[in-house]
Amino acid sequence: MGSESEPTIHQCECDICRTDTDLATAQHYQQLNLFLSRLNEPQRRWYVGTLSQKLGNPSDRQLSLITGLDEKTVRRGRQELEDGLAGLPYDRQRRIGGGRPSAEEQDPELETDLLDIVSPNTAGDPMSSRKWLNCRLVDIQERLAERDHRVSPPVIRRLLKKYDYRLRANVKEREGKQHPDRNRQFEYVHEQETKHQTAGQPAISVDTKKKELVGNFKNPGRMWCQMPEEVDIHDFPSDAIGRAVPYGIYDQQYNRGTAYVGQSAAHIGCGPRSL
């Protein structure tokens, strides 16, 4: 594990420290800056604010040279203490709402255009919220720039995570050449899906899940029992009673699905009959 970086200690710029005329005072100011380096931002200005209230202590200008804090910061710390720190949060350094507005706050149309751009390039499991994209952040950034949205890839990444998009790594190597109309057919399917859902018609996703041998075979998983169930050592298809082929049918618009189990792996046979 890497160690945290050491805090920056301000070097006093007052006349005493620059000329070394009073070593004891210079050492005191050095220890003061060492102590301030371990405090957070509001604590530093409050402590220096207390120093400015004492008689005989340096002026705001001198405290600015000694501690490196701006004179306005010193006055602000003193004023906050005089007000009893009223309205200041206990669990954070700054008030809620401080800082620069987010990109979506400055540009209300950003999120709508972003989702419109990534929608045709979205893939994932329709039965869950897991989604991923088959395009790069740089590509999305260029498409957004065409619509007059100037945002950086980190902002795009943050907004995608907000809508449950996640990074996915490729696990298979590319084999052969893709058909030039391959992307066009997916765009056509997406267009038809959108039209049918808008018209209130069903858009159904049908897929075959992992095929399973039916018999006394080992499967992953555990159950509560006193003795484990004994199964065959080998999973030979010839020893199986049959092969179960589960089909999942899911209506994305109404969030309803049904599972069927057949014996045929051909969509053209079992799929239509299940529907």
N, C-alpha and C positions, 0 to 999 in steps of 0.2 A: 504494500500500500504506500502511495506517495504521501509525503508530509505536506501540510498546508504551508503556503507561502507566508513569510514573515511580514507583519504589518509595516507600513512605511512610517518612519519617525521623522517628524518635521525638524529641521535645523533652524534654531532661533536666529532671527535677522535683526535683533535689537543692537544698539550701539555697545552695550556691555559685552555681549557675546562676540561681536565682531572685533572689538579692541582688546578683549581679555583684561579689562581694568578691574573686574571683581570676580575672581574665580569661584567664590562661594555662591554668588547669585547666578553665575553662568551654569554651575552644576545643578542648582535648584531648577532652573528653566529647562535644562536637559532632562531631568527626572520628570518634570511636569509633562513634557512632550512624549516621553516614554509612556506615562500613565494614560495620556489622551489617545495614544495609538491603539490601546486595548479597548476603548469605548466605541460604541456605535455613533452614528451621526447625531441624533438628538441628544444623547448623553454628553457628547463633547460640547455642544453649544450651551447646554444647561449648566455644566460645571464651570465653563468659562464665564457664563452669565453670573454665577454666584461670586466669582472672583472680582467682576466689575462692580459689584454692589458694596464691597468692603472699602472703608476709608483707607487711604494711603496706598492702595493698589494701583497698578498702572492704568492708564486711560484705555478706552476702546481701541484707539490707534496703536498703542503700545502692545496691548494684548493680541492684536492682529499680527504684529510683527513677531511676537514671541511664539504664538500657537499656530500661525498660518491660517486661522479662520478670518473670514471677511468681517469688517466692522459691522455690516448689516446683520451678519449671523450672530455676532456677539450681542447686539441690541435685541435681536429676535429672541435669543435664549433668555435674556434678562426679563423681557416682557412676558414670555410664556410662564416663567416662574412667578412673576408678580400676579398673573392671572390664575395661579394655582393649577397650571397645566390643564385647564378646562377644555374639554372637547378633543383632547389628544388620546389616541388609542393606546391600550395597554399591551396588546399582543403584536404590534407591528410598528415599524419605524416611521411610516408616513401615513397620512390620512387616506382613507379609501377613496378611490377615484383619481388619485394623483398620477402623474406621468402622461406620456403621449397617448392619445386615443388609438385604438386598434385600427388595423386596415379596414375591417368590415364596418367600423363605426364611421370612418371617414368616407368610405365608398359603399353606400347601402346596396348597390346592385352587384357587388363583387361576388357574394356567395351564390346568388341566383345564376349568374353567368358561369361561375365555376362548375356548378352541378350540371348545367346544360352542356358544357364542354365535355365533361368526363362521363356523362351518362352513356353515350354509344360505346365507350371503351371500358365499361365496367363489367367485371366478371366476378363470380363468387358462388357461394352456396345459397340457393333461394330459401332454404329452410332455416337459415341463421342470418345474423347481421354481418357476418364476415364478408368483406368485399375487397377486391383489389383491382388495379388498373393494368392494362396492357400498353400504357404509354408512359413517357418520362415526364418528370416535373418541368424540364426545360421546354418540352413540347407544349405543356399546359400554359407555361409562362408566355410563350410566343402567341398562343391563341388568345390569351387574356389581353396581351398588348394590342392585338388587332381590334379589341373592343374597348380600348382606351383605359385598361386597368394596369397600372404600373405596380407590380408586386414582386417580391423576391421569392425564390424557392422555399426558404424556411416558412414564410407566411402561407404559401400553398400547402406545404406539408402539415402545418398546424390545422388549417381548415379541413383538410382531408381527414385527419384523425378525429376531428369534431364530428364528422359524419360516418365514423366507423370504418374508414378505409385503412388498410394495413399493408406493410411491405410484404411481398412474397418473393421467394427466391426460385429461379428456374432450376429444375432437377433433371431435365432431359435435354439431350443435344439435338440440334436442328438436323433433320434428315431430308434430303431432297429439296426440290424447289417448290415453293408454294404457288398455287394457281393465282394468276393476276386478279381474278375476281373474288378471291377468298374473303377479303375484307368487305367487299361490296355486299356479299350475301348476308353477312352479319348485320350490316347497316340496314338492309332491307327487312330482315327479321325484326330488328329493334323498331323500325318505323311501323311495321304492321302491328306489333305488340302494343305500341303506344296508341295507335288508332283504335284498335279493338277495345282496349281498356277505357279509353275516353268515351266510346260508344256504349259502355256498360256490358260488353261481351267478354267472355272468359278468355284468358291467356294462360294456358296450362303448360307446366314444365313436367316432362316425363323422362325418367332416367332409370337405368338398371343399376342396382347396387351390387355389392360383392356376392358372387355366387358361393354357395356353401354345400358341401357334401353332407347328406343325411345318413347318419349312422353313429356307431359308437366311436367317435373320433374326438380328439382333443381340440378344445376351443379356448381362446383367452377368457379370463375372468375367474372370479372366485365366489364361493358361497359358504355360508355358515354351516358346518357339519362336524361330526366327530371323526369321521374317516373320509379321506378323499375318494372320489368315485374313480374306479378303474376304467381306462379306455384303451383302445388299440394302440400299439406302438407305432404302426405305420398307417398313413392315410392313403391307402390304395383306392382309386376310384372303383375298382372291381368289387371291393367289399362294401360299397355304399348301397343303401336302399334306393337312392336317387340323388338328384341334384336340385336344390332349391334355388330359384332365381327370384329375389325380391324386386318389385317394381315400385318406385315412388312416383305418385302423381300429386302435383302441388299447384293450387290456384293462387298466384301471387297477389292478385287484386283483393281477394277476400281472405287471404291468409288461412286457407283450409287445404288439408292434404289427406291422402289415403295411401296405404301400402297394400300391395297384392303380392302373393307368392305363387309363382308358377314353376314350370319345368323347362320352359323354352327360353333360350337366350336371344331369340330373334325378336326385335321390336315389332317387326311386321306381322308377327303372329300373335304373341301374348299381349303386346301393348294395346292394340285396338280393342281386343276383347275385354281387357281390364277397364278401358275407358267406357 
